[in-house]
């Protein structure tokens, strides 16, 4: 669930390097979009559209405590790229006890994206 599908597409394509695959509708004010980067596919639906489809979500807002955990290759390069794009990094590169290197950002809707690479 996102506040603005167009703004979310712009953030994910221009800043995070995703490719836009599809939108609904194809023209005009968008209700839904799908983006992809490597093996990661994400779909976004407008808050208004999703709440109409799922009334249980009335009163909920995008973001919150949801964290997306995304495995990547080249974590240092990705970190530097996002840092250069002035993305809000909330957890810097760190080694974990489960043998990964990770960092986390907040996206334009308040979702946490944690990028992770296995240590060799």
NORKA-V924654 format. One record per residue. N is the residue number from 0. PHI is phi as a letter, one per 20 degrees, with the letter a starting at -180 (* if undefined). Layout:
# NORKA-V924654
N_PHI, N_PHI
This chain:
# NORKA-V924654
0_*, 1_c, 2_f, 3_b, 4_f, 5_f, 6_f, 7_f, 8_g, 9_g, 10_f, 11_f, 12_e, 13_f, 14_d, 15_e, 16_n, 17_f, 18_d, 19_f, 20_e, 21_a, 22_c, 23_c, 24_f, 25_f, 26_c, 27_n, 28_f, 29_e, 30_d, 31_b, 32_b, 33_c, 34_c, 35_b, 36_b, 37_l, 38_e, 39_e, 40_d, 41_c, 42_d, 43_c, 44_c, 45_f, 46_g, 47_f, 48_f, 49_f, 50_f, 51_f, 52_f, 53_c, 54_g, 55_g, 56_e, 57_g, 58_n, 59_e, 60_c, 61_f, 62_n, 63_m, 64_e, 65_f, 66_d, 67_e, 68_d, 69_c, 70_e, 71_c, 72_d, 73_m, 74_f, 75_f, 76_f, 77_f, 78_g, 79_f, 80_f, 81_f, 82_f, 83_f, 84_e, 85_l, 86_f, 87_f, 88_e, 89_d, 90_b, 91_f, 92_g, 93_b, 94_e, 95_d, 96_f, 97_d, 98_m, 99_c, 100_d, 101_b, 102_b, 103_c, 104_c, 105_d, 106_e, 107_f, 108_d, 109_n, 110_e, 111_e, 112_d, 113_d, 114_e, 115_c, 116_c, 117_f, 118_e, 119_e
